[in-house]
Amino acid sequence: MAFFDKVKEAGIKGLDKAKDLGEQAKIKIDEEKAQMKLRDCYNALGKALAEKYPEFLKENFAEEAAAIEAIQAEIAKLQADLAAAKEK
């Protein structure tokens, strides 16, 4: 019977370990979700500040401001190209 008791004990330990790992995985997923929410908040804040204070952006973050302007110009061109393609 001692053999079966040891097997049973090992099985219980294994189940406990699996439960712990499952709980850790859930916590990691919840943490990643929170990190994504934080990134979204920072993105929204940055966008709002850039739109409200474009001169501040250009003065203090010239490289980023130039990149934003270039991307906005590219988007405008692509939208114009799409509109032209739809008219054909």
PDB file of N, CA, C and O in Angstrom:
ATOM      1  N   MET A   1       0.800  -1.194   0.000  1.00  0.00           N
ATOM      2  CA  MET A   1       0.000   0.000   0.000  1.00  0.00           C
ATOM      3  C   MET A   1       0.848   1.267   0.000  1.00  0.00           C
ATOM      4  O   MET A   1       0.400   2.309  -0.477  1.00  0.00           O
ATOM      5  N   ALA A   2       2.037   1.191   0.515  1.00  0.00           N
ATOM      6  CA  ALA A   2       2.896   2.363   0.576  1.00  0.00           C
ATOM      7  C   ALA A   2       3.189   2.888  -0.826  1.00  0.00           C
ATOM      8  O   ALA A   2       3.277   4.097  -1.043  1.00  0.00           O
ATOM      9  N   PHE A   3       3.338   1.960  -1.777  1.00  0.00           N
ATOM     10  CA  PHE A   3       3.606   2.360  -3.156  1.00  0.00           C
ATOM     11  C   PHE A   3       2.457   3.204  -3.696  1.00  0.00           C
ATOM     12  O   PHE A   3       2.676   4.255  -4.297  1.00  0.00           O
ATOM     13  N   PHE A   4       1.230   2.734  -3.476  1.00  0.00           N
ATOM     14  CA  PHE A   4       0.059   3.465  -3.977  1.00  0.00           C
ATOM     15  C   PHE A   4      -0.113   4.813  -3.272  1.00  0.00           C
ATOM     16  O   PHE A   4      -0.556   5.788  -3.878  1.00  0.00           O
ATOM     17  N   ASP A   5       0.239   4.853  -1.995  1.00  0.00           N
ATOM     18  CA  ASP A   5       0.179   6.123  -1.268  1.00  0.00           C
ATOM     19  C   ASP A   5       1.162   7.124  -1.866  1.00  0.00           C
ATOM     20  O   ASP A   5       0.849   8.306  -2.004  1.00  0.00           O
ATOM     21  N   LYS A   6       2.364   6.637  -2.222  1.00  0.00           N
ATOM     22  CA  LYS A   6       3.365   7.521  -2.830  1.00  0.00           C
ATOM     23  C   LYS A   6       2.908   8.006  -4.202  1.00  0.00           C
ATOM     24  O   LYS A   6       3.112   9.168  -4.552  1.00  0.00           O
ATOM     25  N   VAL A   7       2.288   7.113  -4.981  1.00  0.00           N
ATOM     26  CA  VAL A   7       1.778   7.486  -6.298  1.00  0.00           C
ATOM     27  C   VAL A   7       0.665   8.525  -6.142  1.00  0.00           C
ATOM     28  O   VAL A   7       0.611   9.513  -6.874  1.00  0.00           O
ATOM     29  N   LYS A   8      -0.221   8.279  -5.173  1.00  0.00           N
ATOM     30  CA  LYS A   8      -1.317   9.207  -4.934  1.00  0.00           C
ATOM     31  C   LYS A   8      -0.769  10.576  -4.503  1.00  0.00           C
ATOM     32  O   LYS A   8      -1.235  11.612  -4.977  1.00  0.00           O
ATOM     33  N   GLU A   9       0.206  10.574  -3.618  1.00  0.00           N
ATOM     34  CA  GLU A   9       0.814  11.812  -3.145  1.00  0.00           C
ATOM     35  C   GLU A   9       1.487  12.566  -4.284  1.00  0.00           C
ATOM     36  O   GLU A   9       1.373  13.788  -4.380  1.00  0.00           O
ATOM     37  N   ALA A  10       2.189  11.834  -5.146  1.00  0.00           N
ATOM     38  CA  ALA A  10       2.842  12.466  -6.297  1.00  0.00           C
ATOM     39  C   ALA A  10       1.801  13.053  -7.243  1.00  0.00           C
ATOM     40  O   ALA A  10       2.007  14.133  -7.796  1.00  0.00           O
ATOM     41  N   GLY A  11       0.690  12.353  -7.433  1.00  0.00           N
ATOM     42  CA  GLY A  11      -0.384  12.855  -8.283  1.00  0.00           C
ATOM     43  C   GLY A  11      -0.989  14.129  -7.733  1.00  0.00           C
ATOM     44  O   GLY A  11      -1.273  15.065  -8.480  1.00  0.00           O
ATOM     45  N   ILE A  12      -1.186  14.163  -6.419  1.00  0.00           N
ATOM     46  CA  ILE A  12      -1.735  15.361  -5.778  1.00  0.00           C
ATOM     47  C   ILE A  12      -0.770  16.528  -5.918  1.00  0.00           C
ATOM     48  O   ILE A  12      -1.183  17.650  -6.209  1.00  0.00           O
ATOM     49  N   LYS A  13       0.520  16.262  -5.711  1.00  0.00           N
ATOM     50  CA  LYS A  13       1.526  17.315  -5.873  1.00  0.00           C
ATOM     51  C   LYS A  13       1.536  17.835  -7.305  1.00  0.00           C
ATOM     52  O   LYS A  13       1.647  19.038  -7.541  1.00  0.00           O
ATOM     53  N   GLY A  14       1.418  16.913  -8.258  1.00  0.00           N
ATOM     54  CA  GLY A  14       1.389  17.304  -9.673  1.00  0.00           C
ATOM     55  C   GLY A  14       0.182  18.171  -9.993  1.00  0.00           C
ATOM     56  O   GLY A  14       0.290  19.151 -10.730  1.00  0.00           O
ATOM     57  N   LEU A  15      -0.967  17.807  -9.436  1.00  0.00           N
ATOM     58  CA  LEU A  15      -2.172  18.609  -9.656  1.00  0.00           C
ATOM     59  C   LEU A  15      -2.034  19.990  -9.027  1.00  0.00           C
ATOM     60  O   LEU A  15      -2.441  20.991  -9.617  1.00  0.00           O
ATOM     61  N   ASP A  16      -1.461  20.039  -7.834  1.00  0.00           N
ATOM     62  CA  ASP A  16      -1.243  21.323  -7.179  1.00  0.00           C
ATOM     63  C   ASP A  16      -0.303  22.199  -8.002  1.00  0.00           C
ATOM     64  O   ASP A  16      -0.521  23.402  -8.146  1.00  0.00           O
ATOM     65  N   LYS A  17       0.748  21.573  -8.539  1.00  0.00           N
ATOM     66  CA  LYS A  17       1.711  22.319  -9.355  1.00  0.00           C
ATOM     67  C   LYS A  17       1.033  22.849 -10.626  1.00  0.00           C
ATOM     68  O   LYS A  17       1.260  23.992 -11.023  1.00  0.00           O
ATOM     69  N   ALA A  18       0.211  22.027 -11.251  1.00  0.00           N
ATOM     70  CA  ALA A  18      -0.506  22.452 -12.453  1.00  0.00           C
ATOM     71  C   ALA A  18      -1.460  23.600 -12.128  1.00  0.00           C
ATOM     72  O   ALA A  18      -1.597  24.543 -12.907  1.00  0.00           O
ATOM     73  N   LYS A  19      -2.114  23.511 -10.977  1.00  0.00           N
ATOM     74  CA  LYS A  19      -3.023  24.583 -10.555  1.00  0.00           C
ATOM     75  C   LYS A  19      -2.247  25.880 -10.355  1.00  0.00           C
ATOM     76  O   LYS A  19      -2.689  26.947 -10.781  1.00  0.00           O
ATOM     77  N   ASP A  20      -1.093  25.783  -9.708  1.00  0.00           N
ATOM     78  CA  ASP A  20      -0.261  26.966  -9.493  1.00  0.00           C
ATOM     79  C   ASP A  20       0.194  27.571 -10.813  1.00  0.00           C
ATOM     80  O   ASP A  20       0.173  28.790 -10.982  1.00  0.00           O
ATOM     81  N   LEU A  21       0.604  26.720 -11.748  1.00  0.00           N
ATOM     82  CA  LEU A  21       1.049  27.212 -13.056  1.00  0.00           C
ATOM     83  C   LEU A  21      -0.102  27.877 -13.808  1.00  0.00           C
ATOM     84  O   LEU A  21       0.091  28.895 -14.472  1.00  0.00           O
ATOM     85  N   GLY A  22      -1.294  27.303 -13.702  1.00  0.00           N
ATOM     86  CA  GLY A  22      -2.465  27.895 -14.343  1.00  0.00           C
ATOM     87  C   GLY A  22      -2.778  29.262 -13.762  1.00  0.00           C
ATOM     88  O   GLY A  22      -3.117  30.195 -14.490  1.00  0.00           O
ATOM     89  N   GLU A  23      -2.662  29.376 -12.443  1.00  0.00           N
ATOM     90  CA  GLU A  23      -2.904  30.656 -11.791  1.00  0.00           C
ATOM     91  C   GLU A  23      -1.864  31.684 -12.216  1.00  0.00           C
ATOM     92  O   GLU A  23      -2.194  32.846 -12.455  1.00  0.00           O
ATOM     93  N   GLN A  24      -0.608  31.256 -12.308  1.00  0.00           N
ATOM     94  CA  GLN A  24       0.459  32.168 -12.748  1.00  0.00           C
ATOM     95  C   GLN A  24       0.216  32.637 -14.180  1.00  0.00           C
ATOM     96  O   GLN A  24       0.426  33.806 -14.503  1.00  0.00           O
ATOM     97  N   ALA A  25      -0.228  31.716 -15.033  1.00  0.00           N
ATOM     98  CA  ALA A  25      -0.503  32.080 -16.425  1.00  0.00           C
ATOM     99  C   ALA A  25      -1.627  33.111 -16.497  1.00  0.00           C
ATOM    100  O   ALA A  25      -1.553  34.064 -17.272  1.00  0.00           O
ATOM    101  N   LYS A  26      -2.670  32.916 -15.684  1.00  0.00           N
ATOM    102  CA  LYS A  26      -3.779  33.869 -15.671  1.00  0.00           C
ATOM    103  C   LYS A  26      -3.302  35.238 -15.202  1.00  0.00           C
ATOM    104  O   LYS A  26      -3.697  36.258 -15.768  1.00  0.00           O
ATOM    105  N   ILE A  27      -2.470  35.271 -14.187  1.00  0.00           N
ATOM    106  CA  ILE A  27      -1.950  36.546 -13.689  1.00  0.00           C
ATOM    107  C   ILE A  27      -1.110  37.229 -14.761  1.00  0.00           C
ATOM    108  O   ILE A  27      -1.202  38.442 -14.943  1.00  0.00           O
ATOM    109  N   LYS A  28      -0.287  36.452 -15.475  1.00  0.00           N
ATOM    110  CA  LYS A  28       0.536  37.027 -16.541  1.00  0.00           C
ATOM    111  C   LYS A  28      -0.336  37.603 -17.652  1.00  0.00           C
ATOM    112  O   LYS A  28      -0.035  38.672 -18.183  1.00  0.00           O
ATOM    113  N   ILE A  29      -1.402  36.910 -18.004  1.00  0.00           N
ATOM    114  CA  ILE A  29      -2.319  37.406 -19.036  1.00  0.00           C
ATOM    115  C   ILE A  29      -2.995  38.693 -18.567  1.00  0.00           C
ATOM    116  O   ILE A  29      -3.112  39.649 -19.334  1.00  0.00           O
ATOM    117  N   ASP A  30      -3.436  38.719 -17.319  1.00  0.00           N
ATOM    118  CA  ASP A  30      -4.060  39.922 -16.776  1.00  0.00           C
ATOM    119  C   ASP A  30      -3.073  41.085 -16.756  1.00  0.00           C
ATOM    120  O   ASP A  30      -3.443  42.223 -17.043  1.00  0.00           O
ATOM    121  N   GLU A  31      -1.814  40.798 -16.417  1.00  0.00           N
ATOM    122  CA  GLU A  31      -0.791  41.851 -16.416  1.00  0.00           C
ATOM    123  C   GLU A  31      -0.584  42.398 -17.822  1.00  0.00           C
ATOM    124  O   GLU A  31      -0.482  43.611 -18.005  1.00  0.00           O
ATOM    125  N   GLU A  32      -0.521  41.518 -18.814  1.00  0.00           N
ATOM    126  CA  GLU A  32      -0.332  41.958 -20.196  1.00  0.00           C
ATOM    127  C   GLU A  32      -1.512  42.809 -20.663  1.00  0.00           C
ATOM    128  O   GLU A  32      -1.323  43.799 -21.370  1.00  0.00           O
ATOM    129  N   LYS A  33      -2.726  42.426 -20.269  1.00  0.00           N
ATOM    130  CA  LYS A  33      -3.902  43.231 -20.612  1.00  0.00           C
ATOM    131  C   LYS A  33      -3.795  44.630 -19.998  1.00  0.00           C
ATOM    132  O   LYS A  33      -4.109  45.626 -20.651  1.00  0.00           O
ATOM    133  N   ALA A  34      -3.353  44.697 -18.750  1.00  0.00           N
ATOM    134  CA  ALA A  34      -3.185  45.986 -18.091  1.00  0.00           C
ATOM    135  C   ALA A  34      -2.102  46.812 -18.791  1.00  0.00           C
ATOM    136  O   ALA A  34      -2.251  48.024 -18.950  1.00  0.00           O
ATOM    137  N   GLN A  35      -1.012  46.156 -19.210  1.00  0.00           N
ATOM    138  CA  GLN A  35       0.060  46.847 -19.936  1.00  0.00           C
ATOM    139  C   GLN A  35      -0.475  47.419 -21.254  1.00  0.00           C
ATOM    140  O   GLN A  35      -0.116  48.531 -21.641  1.00  0.00           O
ATOM    141  N   MET A  36      -1.330  46.661 -21.940  1.00  0.00           N
ATOM    142  CA  MET A  36      -1.906  47.123 -23.200  1.00  0.00           C
ATOM    143  C   MET A  36      -2.813  48.331 -22.967  1.00  0.00           C
ATOM    144  O   MET A  36      -2.800  49.283 -23.748  1.00  0.00           O
ATOM    145  N   LYS A  37      -3.598  48.289 -21.891  1.00  0.00           N
ATOM    146  CA  LYS A  37      -4.455  49.435 -21.558  1.00  0.00           C
ATOM    147  C   LYS A  37      -3.605  50.675 -21.279  1.00  0.00           C
ATOM    148  O   LYS A  37      -3.948  51.780 -21.699  1.00  0.00           O
ATOM    149  N   LEU A  38      -2.502  50.482 -20.572  1.00  0.00           N
ATOM    150  CA  LEU A  38      -1.606  51.593 -20.265  1.00  0.00           C
ATOM    151  C   LEU A  38      -1.018  52.178 -21.540  1.00  0.00           C
ATOM    152  O   LEU A  38      -0.968  53.397 -21.700  1.00  0.00           O
ATOM    153  N   ARG A  39      -0.566  51.305 -22.458  1.00  0.00           N
ATOM    154  CA  ARG A  39      -0.031  51.790 -23.743  1.00  0.00           C
ATOM    155  C   ARG A  39      -1.095  52.569 -24.509  1.00  0.00           C
ATOM    156  O   ARG A  39      -0.802  53.608 -25.101  1.00  0.00           O
ATOM    157  N   ASP A  40      -2.337  52.067 -24.498  1.00  0.00           N
ATOM    158  CA  ASP A  40      -3.425  52.767 -25.191  1.00  0.00           C
ATOM    159  C   ASP A  40      -3.653  54.155 -24.584  1.00  0.00           C
ATOM    160  O   ASP A  40      -3.882  55.125 -25.307  1.00  0.00           O
ATOM    161  N   CYS A  41      -3.588  54.242 -23.254  1.00  0.00           N
ATOM    162  CA  CYS A  41      -3.757  55.537 -22.590  1.00  0.00           C
ATOM    163  C   CYS A  41      -2.635  56.494 -22.969  1.00  0.00           C
ATOM    164  O   CYS A  41      -2.884  57.661 -23.274  1.00  0.00           O
ATOM    165  N   TYR A  42      -1.401  56.003 -22.950  1.00  0.00           N
ATOM    166  CA  TYR A  42      -0.274  56.846 -23.341  1.00  0.00           C
ATOM    167  C   TYR A  42      -0.405  57.294 -24.797  1.00  0.00           C
ATOM    168  O   TYR A  42      -0.124  58.449 -25.120  1.00  0.00           O
ATOM    169  N   ASN A  43      -0.828  56.389 -25.670  1.00  0.00           N
ATOM    170  CA  ASN A  43      -1.000  56.745 -27.081  1.00  0.00           C
ATOM    171  C   ASN A  43      -2.068  57.824 -27.242  1.00  0.00           C
ATOM    172  O   ASN A  43      -1.876  58.785 -27.988  1.00  0.00           O
ATOM    173  N   ALA A  44      -3.184  57.668 -26.548  1.00  0.00           N
ATOM    174  CA  ALA A  44      -4.259  58.646 -26.636  1.00  0.00           C
ATOM    175  C   ALA A  44      -3.803  59.990 -26.076  1.00  0.00           C
ATOM    176  O   ALA A  44      -4.099  61.040 -26.646  1.00  0.00           O
ATOM    177  N   LEU A  45      -3.090  59.952 -24.975  1.00  0.00           N
ATOM    178  CA  LEU A  45      -2.581  61.182 -24.371  1.00  0.00           C
ATOM    179  C   LEU A  45      -1.605  61.879 -25.312  1.00  0.00           C
ATOM    180  O   LEU A  45      -1.692  63.090 -25.512  1.00  0.00           O
ATOM    181  N   GLY A  46      -0.684  61.126 -25.885  1.00  0.00           N
ATOM    182  CA  GLY A  46       0.288  61.698 -26.811  1.00  0.00           C
ATOM    183  C   GLY A  46      -0.376  62.297 -28.028  1.00  0.00           C
ATOM    184  O   GLY A  46       0.007  63.373 -28.485  1.00  0.00           O
ATOM    185  N   LYS A  47      -1.363  61.611 -28.550  1.00  0.00           N
ATOM    186  CA  LYS A  47      -2.077  62.121 -29.723  1.00  0.00           C
ATOM    187  C   LYS A  47      -2.812  63.415 -29.374  1.00  0.00           C
ATOM    188  O   LYS A  47      -2.766  64.384 -30.131  1.00  0.00           O
ATOM    189  N   ALA A  48      -3.482  63.422 -28.234  1.00  0.00           N
ATOM    190  CA  ALA A  48      -4.223  64.613 -27.819  1.00  0.00           C
ATOM    191  C   ALA A  48      -3.282  65.804 -27.621  1.00  0.00           C
ATOM    192  O   ALA A  48      -3.588  66.916 -28.051  1.00  0.00           O
ATOM    193  N   LEU A  49      -2.154  65.572 -26.980  1.00  0.00           N
ATOM    194  CA  LEU A  49      -1.191  66.651 -26.766  1.00  0.00           C
ATOM    195  C   LEU A  49      -0.605  67.149 -28.086  1.00  0.00           C
ATOM    196  O   LEU A  49      -0.430  68.352 -28.280  1.00  0.00           O
ATOM    197  N   ALA A  50      -0.303  66.215 -28.992  1.00  0.00           N
ATOM    198  CA  ALA A  50       0.261  66.603 -30.288  1.00  0.00           C
ATOM    199  C   ALA A  50      -0.727  67.430 -31.095  1.00  0.00           C
ATOM    200  O   ALA A  50      -0.339  68.371 -31.787  1.00  0.00           O
ATOM    201  N   GLU A  51      -1.999  67.078 -31.006  1.00  0.00           N
ATOM    202  CA  GLU A  51      -3.014  67.816 -31.750  1.00  0.00           C
ATOM    203  C   GLU A  51      -3.312  69.170 -31.107  1.00  0.00           C
ATOM    204  O   GLU A  51      -3.582  70.148 -31.805  1.00  0.00           O
ATOM    205  N   LYS A  52      -3.261  69.222 -29.791  1.00  0.00           N
ATOM    206  CA  LYS A  52      -3.593  70.463 -29.093  1.00  0.00           C
ATOM    207  C   LYS A  52      -2.423  71.444 -29.069  1.00  0.00           C
ATOM    208  O   LYS A  52      -2.623  72.658 -29.118  1.00  0.00           O
ATOM    209  N   TYR A  53      -1.208  70.917 -28.995  1.00  0.00           N
ATOM    210  CA  TYR A  53      -0.018  71.766 -28.882  1.00  0.00           C
ATOM    211  C   TYR A  53       1.023  71.400 -29.949  1.00  0.00           C
ATOM    212  O   TYR A  53       2.113  70.943 -29.608  1.00  0.00           O
ATOM    213  N   PRO A  54       0.702  71.594 -31.228  1.00  0.00           N
ATOM    214  CA  PRO A  54       1.642  71.190 -32.279  1.00  0.00           C
ATOM    215  C   PRO A  54       2.976  71.941 -32.221  1.00  0.00           C
ATOM    216  O   PRO A  54       4.020  71.373 -32.542  1.00  0.00           O
ATOM    217  N   GLU A  55       2.946  73.206 -31.816  1.00  0.00           N
ATOM    218  CA  GLU A  55       4.199  73.973 -31.738  1.00  0.00           C
ATOM    219  C   GLU A  55       5.100  73.429 -30.629  1.00  0.00           C
ATOM    220  O   GLU A  55       6.317  73.355 -30.796  1.00  0.00           O
ATOM    221  N   PHE A  56       4.509  73.052 -29.511  1.00  0.00           N
ATOM    222  CA  PHE A  56       5.284  72.448 -28.427  1.00  0.00           C
ATOM    223  C   PHE A  56       5.943  71.169 -28.913  1.00  0.00           C
ATOM    224  O   PHE A  56       7.100  70.889 -28.602  1.00  0.00           O
ATOM    225  N   LEU A  57       5.187  70.403 -29.678  1.00  0.00           N
ATOM    226  CA  LEU A  57       5.714  69.152 -30.224  1.00  0.00           C
ATOM    227  C   LEU A  57       6.900  69.434 -31.142  1.00  0.00           C
ATOM    228  O   LEU A  57       7.935  68.773 -31.045  1.00  0.00           O
ATOM    229  N   LYS A  58       6.753  70.408 -32.026  1.00  0.00           N
ATOM    230  CA  LYS A  58       7.830  70.730 -32.964  1.00  0.00           C
ATOM    231  C   LYS A  58       9.069  71.255 -32.248  1.00  0.00           C
ATOM    232  O   LYS A  58      10.195  70.950 -32.642  1.00  0.00           O
ATOM    233  N   GLU A  59       8.863  72.041 -31.202  1.00  0.00           N
ATOM    234  CA  GLU A  59       9.992  72.627 -30.470  1.00  0.00           C
ATOM    235  C   GLU A  59      10.740  71.602 -29.625  1.00  0.00           C
ATOM    236  O   GLU A  59      11.967  71.643 -29.526  1.00  0.00           O
ATOM    237  N   ASN A  60      10.006  70.696 -29.027  1.00  0.00           N
ATOM    238  CA  ASN A  60      10.609  69.782 -28.060  1.00  0.00           C
ATOM    239  C   ASN A  60      10.830  68.367 -28.579  1.00  0.00           C
ATOM    240  O   ASN A  60      11.625  67.611 -28.021  1.00  0.00           O
ATOM    241  N   PHE A  61      10.129  68.015 -29.642  1.00  0.00           N
ATOM    242  CA  PHE A  61      10.238  66.670 -30.206  1.00  0.00           C
ATOM    243  C   PHE A  61      10.268  66.770 -31.730  1.00  0.00           C
ATOM    244  O   PHE A  61       9.410  66.220 -32.421  1.00  0.00           O
ATOM    245  N   ALA A  62      11.259  67.472 -32.227  1.00  0.00           N
ATOM    246  CA  ALA A  62      11.323  67.782 -33.659  1.00  0.00           C
ATOM    247  C   ALA A  62      11.347  66.528 -34.529  1.00  0.00           C
ATOM    248  O   ALA A  62      10.647  66.461 -35.539  1.00  0.00           O
ATOM    249  N   GLU A  63      12.134  65.553 -34.149  1.00  0.00           N
ATOM    250  CA  GLU A  63      12.247  64.332 -34.954  1.00  0.00           C
ATOM    251  C   GLU A  63      10.914  63.586 -35.022  1.00  0.00           C
ATOM    252  O   GLU A  63      10.492  63.139 -36.089  1.00  0.00           O
ATOM    253  N   GLU A  64      10.267  63.461 -33.878  1.00  0.00           N
ATOM    254  CA  GLU A  64       8.974  62.774 -33.842  1.00  0.00           C
ATOM    255  C   GLU A  64       7.914  63.565 -34.598  1.00  0.00           C
ATOM    256  O   GLU A  64       7.078  62.990 -35.295  1.00  0.00           O
ATOM    257  N   ALA A  65       7.953  64.901 -34.454  1.00  0.00           N
ATOM    258  CA  ALA A  65       6.994  65.758 -35.157  1.00  0.00           C
ATOM    259  C   ALA A  65       7.165  65.622 -36.666  1.00  0.00           C
ATOM    260  O   ALA A  65       6.179  65.553 -37.400  1.00  0.00           O
ATOM    261  N   ALA A  66       8.395  65.583 -37.124  1.00  0.00           N
ATOM    262  CA  ALA A  66       8.656  65.425 -38.561  1.00  0.00           C
ATOM    263  C   ALA A  66       8.157  64.074 -39.053  1.00  0.00           C
ATOM    264  O   ALA A  66       7.590  63.979 -40.141  1.00  0.00           O
ATOM    265  N   ALA A  67       8.362  63.037 -38.265  1.00  0.00           N
ATOM    266  CA  ALA A  67       7.894  61.702 -38.645  1.00  0.00           C
ATOM    267  C   ALA A  67       6.371  61.672 -38.726  1.00  0.00           C
ATOM    268  O   ALA A  67       5.802  61.075 -39.640  1.00  0.00           O
ATOM    269  N   ILE A  68       5.721  62.315 -37.771  1.00  0.00           N
ATOM    270  CA  ILE A  68       4.256  62.370 -37.771  1.00  0.00           C
ATOM    271  C   ILE A  68       3.752  63.108 -39.010  1.00  0.00           C
ATOM    272  O   ILE A  68       2.820  62.652 -39.671  1.00  0.00           O
ATOM    273  N   GLU A  69       4.364  64.240 -39.319  1.00  0.00           N
ATOM    274  CA  GLU A  69       3.948  65.000 -40.501  1.00  0.00           C
ATOM    275  C   GLU A  69       4.146  64.195 -41.780  1.00  0.00           C
ATOM    276  O   GLU A  69       3.297  64.235 -42.671  1.00  0.00           O
ATOM    277  N   ALA A  70       5.239  63.476 -41.882  1.00  0.00           N
ATOM    278  CA  ALA A  70       5.504  62.660 -43.071  1.00  0.00           C
ATOM    279  C   ALA A  70       4.466  61.549 -43.205  1.00  0.00           C
ATOM    280  O   ALA A  70       3.982  61.277 -44.304  1.00  0.00           O
ATOM    281  N   ILE A  71       4.132  60.923 -42.116  1.00  0.00           N
ATOM    282  CA  ILE A  71       3.141  59.843 -42.154  1.00  0.00           C
ATOM    283  C   ILE A  71       1.763  60.403 -42.482  1.00  0.00           C
ATOM    284  O   ILE A  71       1.015  59.787 -43.241  1.00  0.00           O
ATOM    285  N   GLN A  72       1.416  61.559 -41.925  1.00  0.00           N
ATOM    286  CA  GLN A  72       0.131  62.186 -42.238  1.00  0.00           C
ATOM    287  C   GLN A  72       0.046  62.538 -43.715  1.00  0.00           C
ATOM    288  O   GLN A  72      -1.005  62.363 -44.332  1.00  0.00           O
ATOM    289  N   ALA A  73       1.140  63.034 -44.293  1.00  0.00           N
ATOM    290  CA  ALA A  73       1.165  63.356 -45.718  1.00  0.00           C
ATOM    291  C   ALA A  73       0.991  62.083 -46.553  1.00  0.00           C
ATOM    292  O   ALA A  73       0.278  62.081 -47.557  1.00  0.00           O
ATOM    293  N   GLU A  74       1.643  61.017 -46.130  1.00  0.00           N
ATOM    294  CA  GLU A  74       1.521  59.733 -46.836  1.00  0.00           C
ATOM    295  C   GLU A  74       0.081  59.228 -46.791  1.00  0.00           C
ATOM    296  O   GLU A  74      -0.446  58.753 -47.797  1.00  0.00           O
ATOM    297  N   ILE A  75      -0.553  59.331 -45.624  1.00  0.00           N
ATOM    298  CA  ILE A  75      -1.947  58.899 -45.481  1.00  0.00           C
ATOM    299  C   ILE A  75      -2.855  59.729 -46.376  1.00  0.00           C
ATOM    300  O   ILE A  75      -3.740  59.185 -47.038  1.00  0.00           O
ATOM    301  N   ALA A  76      -2.643  61.045 -46.402  1.00  0.00           N
ATOM    302  CA  ALA A  76      -3.460  61.920 -47.251  1.00  0.00           C
ATOM    303  C   ALA A  76      -3.308  61.538 -48.721  1.00  0.00           C
ATOM    304  O   ALA A  76      -4.292  61.506 -49.459  1.00  0.00           O
ATOM    305  N   LYS A  77      -2.074  61.247 -49.148  1.00  0.00           N
ATOM    306  CA  LYS A  77      -1.835  60.842 -50.538  1.00  0.00           C
ATOM    307  C   LYS A  77      -2.534  59.523 -50.841  1.00  0.00           C
ATOM    308  O   LYS A  77      -3.160  59.377 -51.891  1.00  0.00           O
ATOM    309  N   LEU A  78      -2.432  58.573 -49.935  1.00  0.00           N
ATOM    310  CA  LEU A  78      -3.072  57.272 -50.142  1.00  0.00           C
ATOM    311  C   LEU A  78      -4.592  57.410 -50.201  1.00  0.00           C
ATOM    312  O   LEU A  78      -5.245  56.745 -51.004  1.00  0.00           O
ATOM    313  N   GLN A  79      -5.153  58.269 -49.356  1.00  0.00           N
ATOM    314  CA  GLN A  79      -6.601  58.491 -49.396  1.00  0.00           C
ATOM    315  C   GLN A  79      -7.011  59.141 -50.719  1.00  0.00           C
ATOM    316  O   GLN A  79      -8.050  58.794 -51.281  1.00  0.00           O
ATOM    317  N   ALA A  80      -6.211  60.073 -51.218  1.00  0.00           N
ATOM    318  CA  ALA A  80      -6.505  60.700 -52.498  1.00  0.00           C
ATOM    319  C   ALA A  80      -6.396  59.671 -53.624  1.00  0.00           C
ATOM    320  O   ALA A  80      -7.229  59.648 -54.530  1.00  0.00           O
ATOM    321  N   ASP A  81      -5.377  58.828 -53.565  1.00  0.00           N
ATOM    322  CA  ASP A  81      -5.233  57.773 -54.578  1.00  0.00           C
ATOM    323  C   ASP A  81      -6.426  56.820 -54.545  1.00  0.00           C
ATOM    324  O   ASP A  81      -6.920  56.399 -55.591  1.00  0.00           O
ATOM    325  N   LEU A  82      -6.875  56.487 -53.363  1.00  0.00           N
ATOM    326  CA  LEU A  82      -8.019  55.589 -53.234  1.00  0.00           C
ATOM    327  C   LEU A  82      -9.269  56.227 -53.796  1.00  0.00           C
ATOM    328  O   LEU A  82     -10.039  55.574 -54.501  1.00  0.00           O
ATOM    329  N   ALA A  83      -9.481  57.502 -53.490  1.00  0.00           N
ATOM    330  CA  ALA A  83     -10.645  58.210 -54.019  1.00  0.00           C
ATOM    331  C   ALA A  83     -10.609  58.270 -55.540  1.00  0.00           C
ATOM    332  O   ALA A  83     -11.634  58.105 -56.200  1.00  0.00           O
ATOM    333  N   ALA A  84      -9.420  58.507 -56.092  1.00  0.00           N
ATOM    334  CA  ALA A  84      -9.264  58.549 -57.546  1.00  0.00           C
ATOM    335  C   ALA A  84      -9.520  57.174 -58.158  1.00  0.00           C
ATOM    336  O   ALA A  84     -10.129  57.071 -59.223  1.00  0.00           O
ATOM    337  N   ALA A  85      -9.063  56.134 -57.496  1.00  0.00           N
ATOM    338  CA  ALA A  85      -9.270  54.785 -58.007  1.00  0.00           C
ATOM    339  C   ALA A  85     -10.740  54.399 -57.972  1.00  0.00           C
ATOM    340  O   ALA A  85     -11.199  53.658 -58.841  1.00  0.00           O
ATOM    341  N   LYS A  86     -11.484  54.881 -56.992  1.00  0.00           N
ATOM    342  CA  LYS A  86     -12.906  54.584 -56.898  1.00  0.00           C
ATOM    343  C   LYS A  86     -13.706  55.286 -57.984  1.00  0.00           C
ATOM    344  O   LYS A  86     -14.761  54.799 -58.391  1.00  0.00           O
ATOM    345  N   GLU A  87     -13.210  56.434 -58.458  1.00  0.00           N
ATOM    346  CA  GLU A  87     -13.906  57.191 -59.475  1.00  0.00           C
ATOM    347  C   GLU A  87     -13.791  56.554 -60.854  1.00  0.00           C
ATOM    348  O   GLU A  87     -14.608  56.829 -61.732  1.00  0.00           O
ATOM    349  N   LYS A  88     -12.802  55.720 -61.049  1.00  0.00           N
ATOM    350  CA  LYS A  88     -12.587  55.107 -62.367  1.00  0.00           C
ATOM    351  C   LYS A  88     -13.651  54.098 -62.688  1.00  0.00           C
ATOM    352  O   LYS A  88     -13.622  53.488 -63.757  1.00  0.00           O
TER     353      LYS A  88
END
